[in-house]
Amino acid sequence: NLLTSFSLKLPALRELDLSYNRLEVLPMLQILPKLEVLLLDHNKISGPLTEVNNSLALKKLDLSHNQFMYSAVELNQQLQNLLNFDNLALKLKDNPFCATIPAYQILCLQKLPQLRKLDDIQSSDMEKQRQAACSVSLNLRAIDESASRHESLKVADESGGSKAAMSAVFRPANKKTVFRDISEYFARALKDEESTQICIAGATRLTHTMSQCHKVDMDNLREELSQGRESAAERIAELLEDIKTLAQKVTGPNQKILIYRAVAKMSVIPEHGIGEECMKLLRNLTELNPSLEETVIGMLQELIIYPLKHEYGTSRDHRSERVFSYVRILSNFDSPKFGAALKPITEELGEMYCKMVLEATD
């Protein structure tokens, strides 16, 4: 599907999945009065959220992986459109504003205390996260000034993050040194506990940039890893060791999930075997924290399995470099629970296997 708009009048419809399309605005929801589940992730949607008010039956709304670009003050205003929803499960992660407002989840929990779920925060942790958010006093204008000037300002009375780390988060990504910058974020998080939260936010932003796997980014990464005294394998191993150590060190489940998500995003990178090594690390981390395994598998569905279905469904080319890379990387997550997660691409995997067998016998 590559829809650019949606305007069907379906008054009895309760669930609508428009993920992985090319929508640029929210669909007209006044023609869907009974809609309870609306999935709009992986589109190009931007602009205000006022349209959401036209479907007050919503219980689940996924707006992740879009192009919403708000300042902190604007985000605060846009969240007003969600005040009338009780028991809403909301996803906003991986939008541009998430990078410039590292504390956006805190703002959401403060502004929308009725949320049932937010992003990847586990349902069992929502109340604890809500209480923690209420203890923080956010200065929204200071956040916006920091983002626009790339300066370090104290954005929360009780944030405790280091000014150097805060400043780095707001600095535009240098595509020539992304791997080094990701490594420095995790190394700094290990050395300076006050910087841990903001460093994790910075690393997550950069891993999202890399997970798009644009050719120019992969070329830059290849060149970056070919330079220096250490080999690419040594630098990758050092980064993953720091990530593993940090994941075991942090105590907050939300911090662990953000770290796991950063690793999951890097697992799609084919260069120098980064994807395979990240997938092995992700499997190791879930063995150490079994309670997060289903969360991690959900990340892999979102970041690899559904994109693989879309990529292969578009080309039907099992020899496509992107398709082959996805399959190779997935093979490194050997969990007994992973079989169920692969159901959406069972048909595609079977077709690819048959094609390879036929080629081998020709």
C-alpha positions, 0 to 999 in steps of 0.5 A: 500500500502506498496511499497518499490520502484516505477519505472513505466513509465507514461509520461502523468501522472500529479498527483502521490500519494505515501503517507504511503508506505515504499519508501527509495529513491525518485522515478525516476522522469525522467520517469514522465516528466509532473508530477505536484503533487507528494505526498511522505509523510509518507515514509522512504525517505532520501538522496539528492533531485537531482532527483526532478530536473528531473520533472520541471513541479512540482507545489506541492511537499510533502516530510513531515514525512520522514527520511531526515537528513541534517545539516543546511549547507547540507539543504542549498545545497539541496534547490538548487535543487528546485530553478528552480520551480516557484510557488511551494507548498512545505512540509518538516515538520516532518523530522529529520532535522526540530528538529535540524534546528528550523529555517529551514523554515526561510532558505527555505523562504530565499533560495526559494523566489518563493515558493507559500506555505511552510508547514502549513503557510497559503497562505495569510501569505506567503508574510509576513513570507517571508519578516520576514525571509529576515530580519534574518541573519542565521549563518548556521555553528553555527546552526550545531555546536550547534546541534552537541555539544548540546551547545547554540550558537547564530544562528541568528543575530536577533533571540533573543532566550534564550541560555538555551532554544536553548541548550535544543532544541538540547538536545536528548529527554529523553524518561523517562521525555518527558511529563515534558520536554514538560510542561517545554517548554510551561511554559518557553514560557509563562514566557520568550517572547524571548524564545517563538519561540525556546520553541515552536520548542522544544515542537513540536519536543518532541510531534512528538516523542510521536505521534509515540506511540511506546510501550516503549514510552507509557510505559515510559509515563505511568510510568512518570505520575504515579510519583510525588505528583500531579495526572496524570489528574492534570498534564495534565490539567496544561499543556493544560491550559498553551498551551491554554494561550500561543496560545491566547498570541502569535500574529504570525499565524505561531506560533499559527499553530505550537502550534495547531500542537503540540496539534494535535500530542498529540491528538493521545496519548491514555494514561491517556485520553491525546488524548481526552483532547487534542482534546477537547482543539483543538476544543476550540482553533478553536472556538477562532480562526475560521480562522484556523479551516480548517488548524486544520482539515487538521492536523487531516486528516494527523495525525489521519484520514489517519493513521486510514484508513491505520491501519484498512485497514491493519488489518480489526480489529475494536477491534484493540486497535489502531483503537478503540483509533483513533475513540474514540479520533476523537469523541471529535472534534465536528465541523460542518465542520468535516463531509467532512474531514471524507469522506476518512474513511466513508466506514471504519467507516460504516464497523466498525459500522456494525461489532459492531452491529452484535456482539451486537446482537449475 
